[in-house]
Amino acid sequence: MTFLATCVIPLFIKFYHLMIAFKKLILLLLLLTSAGAYAQQADTTVVFKVFGECGQCKHRIETAVKGKGVTSANWDVASKQLTLTYLPQQVNLTTIQDKIIAAGHDLENRKASDNAYNALPSCCHYRESTDAAADTPEHRAMGDTPSADSAATKTAQLKEVTVSSRTHSAYISGLNPIRTEIMTDKELLKAACCNLSESFETNPSVDVSYNDAVTGSKQIQLLGLSGNYTQLTVENLPGPRGLATPLGLNSIAGPWVESIQLTKGTGSVVNGYESIAGQINVELRKPETTDQLSANVYGNSNGKVDLNLDLAHKLNGKWSTALLLHDDFLENKGLDMNKDGFRDLPTGNQFNLVDRWKYDDGKGFMTQFGVKVLNDDKTGGQTGYRPATDKFSTNLYGLGIHTQRYEVFGKIGYVFPQQTYKSIGLQLSAIDHQQDSYFGLTTYNAQQQNFYSNLIYQSIINNTKHKFKTGASFLYDKYDETFKRDHYKRNEIVAGAFFEYTYTPSDKVTVVAGIRGDHHNLFGTFFTPRLNVRYEPFPGTTLRVSGGRGQRTANIFAENMSVFVSNRQVEILGASSGYAYGLKPEVAWNKGLSIDQKFRLFDNDASASVDFFRNDFTNQVVTDLENPRLVRFYNLDGKSYSNSLQVGLQVSPVKKLDIHLAYRYFDVKTTYSGHLLERPLLSSNRAFAAFDYATDGWKFDYTINYNGRKRIPSTAGNPAPYQLTDYSNAFVMMNAQVSKTFGKKRPMDFYVGVENIGNYFQRGAIVAADQPFSPYFDASLVCGPVTGRMAYVGWRYKI
């Protein structure tokens, strides 16, 4: 892997600049060529409805109309509208529509023959449409998760009757045996969503909280467990993990996100063995479907500015490309709402980009590849801190975090043309992540190099009732960490294979049973069984049960970087040679049960849900903060479990008004030094309410979150002025946003919002803020927001 770091990744970075120049040249040539052609002949653009179901339908429809005289065709999965531009001098509209009918797709006034329709794959049978998201062979061969937009609006045509229904912007997929909540881009627009961490502000299942009161980093919590127990992927490739865990949510720009798939409990063995609490998969904007230009400008009252520019272009019928750019900066060095002398948020600049390319030959072969670059600089600490004069001194307390991350990725897929149920795909990624940081007088520098590959083959056994996926994966992680004067180096090499069988005897029952075996160079061979069952006893009622095993390696420094913003001494207890930090891997068994019910209320669609999940750890790396002078890491000796119960209701009491209500209860306990205690800094009770109203281009969104009290680790060993109460106060967070859309052909959005309307923030969040170099200083015991009321404005534009 040294070759990867010294040769391959730098080479990709150099080629990146060449690709940009090459792309500009191609765009210029295309513009010149198009100008010459259009100067001779005038084209005509028409829009009409074509019935279909998914991404594969989109590909088939757009391919069918290709030919002489057709200059462009774009079919929208959600609206079913085909935007067609053609030259009447060369081809007539009836001839083009004949091709669509022959391909098996109905028009509003014409129907395809039954033979042509029945020849379509089952996932494309739009006449029997349900609320399930598309699951096309093309997606599966590439290892992708289908876009949520494919299920945003469903239309079923049966004989002469057309039935339409509107799906919520966030919903539970009805046919997926693995309980998956899909958040569409419409859901993400309900808040500013500058980055991924803010994308969950309107979701009751995921908690997002500050790691500490100085670094500005945030973490997610799912099923009562911290974010490192949730497998985070980007288009089913490894996302921020390992060293990127504490700051990774901030590194994915919100405007890049097309949809988010949230899975509680055990997921598929195809995606690996690391998922314990669940999986969050993020789908970015695709070159072939996203807008040609999308811009977003955001600014808030704290002084933070975000700039986003996304560009996409179809080079020809087979090639498409997209460039996603993000830049944000905060220069307000005096932001100190609680008047403790420390900046509430670090200042600095983050720049990142994604440059991606896709090739589709229209005959079953597809490939996509690209590069991601991140450069992030943060400076925090006391308001008067200046690195040039105060760094590594006791004049003033300061911190600095500099992160550079380079990633290359690729996917190759092939769908057998005559057997669309059969496909093969290969996923590849390589990452180099470097972080140099200091916290007062403590240094932490680390580098992670990662290589990942996953080969997936899928087919059927006799018929489509019996499907299977099988394949092999390879994971390589090289870690090199320096904490103060101690060095921690390790290589993790994991080779694995998996098999997953799906049995669908009827539309009411689906069983997915999977197992994978992996050999880890440090932990030996282990097996990961998982089971998911879906049963629909009555129309609109869906029951699911799940169970399975998860395993992961704890990165104790990166995942607990908030502890660095304190003067606690670090102890690793019971360490054994040959393991990561001398500690065993974390292993847990997850069990889950859920019921989702759809019904009619107030003459509109409504839904209710109940889910319960339990995690039992057979081993866990315990982070013990019960001594205010120490942070101890050791293997679990006793019980550790989490129980999560959530109930939810979605209703529309009047047209265009959506209300989402939810309540969630956690019972999470771990054995700390022989005592079974409630997990600290976690709210056992949370209530959620969201109100969304839209009319005539206006959108009004209002969200309320109630967070119950949280247990605070013991500070009894501190002097009285630096002692905290055993429990924090409960608090309520309220956010609101109003947006207005102008224009139809080229829409432009203006939005304004307020976060934390009640202006609640944790006072005294930093223990001994007046003595940052004393042994009592601790900024890691954060129970609530560290900043108060914040207003923002923004502008979006699309072409």
Beta strands, then each sheet from edge to edge (+ up, - down):
strand 1: 44-49
strand 2: 70-75
strand 3: 81-86
strand 4: 153-158
strand 5: 161-166
strand 6: 170-172
strand 7: 180-184
strand 8: 206-210
strand 9: 218-222
strand 10: 225-226
strand 11: 230-234
strand 12: 237-238
strand 13: 257-264
strand 14: 278-284
strand 15: 293-300
strand 16: 304-314
strand 17: 319-330
strand 18: 347-360
strand 19: 365-381
strand 20: 398-415
strand 21: 423-439
strand 22: 442-460
strand 23: 466-483
strand 24: 486-506
strand 25: 509-520
strand 26: 524-538
strand 27: 541-552
strand 28: 569-572
strand 29: 586-601
strand 30: 604-619
strand 31: 621-624
strand 32: 630-635
strand 33: 640-651
strand 34: 657-672
strand 35: 675-678
strand 36: 685-695
strand 37: 698-707
strand 38: 731-742
strand 39: 748-755
strand 40: 790-798
sheet 1: 1+ 3- 2+
sheet 2: 4+ 5-
sheet 3: 6+ 7- 13+ 14- 11- 12+
sheet 4: 8+ 9- 10+
sheet 5: 35+ 34- 33+ 30- 29+ 27- 26+ 25- 24+ 23- 22+ 21- 20+ 19- 18+ 17- 16+ 15- 40+ 39- 38+ 37- 36+
sheet 6: 28+ 32+ 31-
end
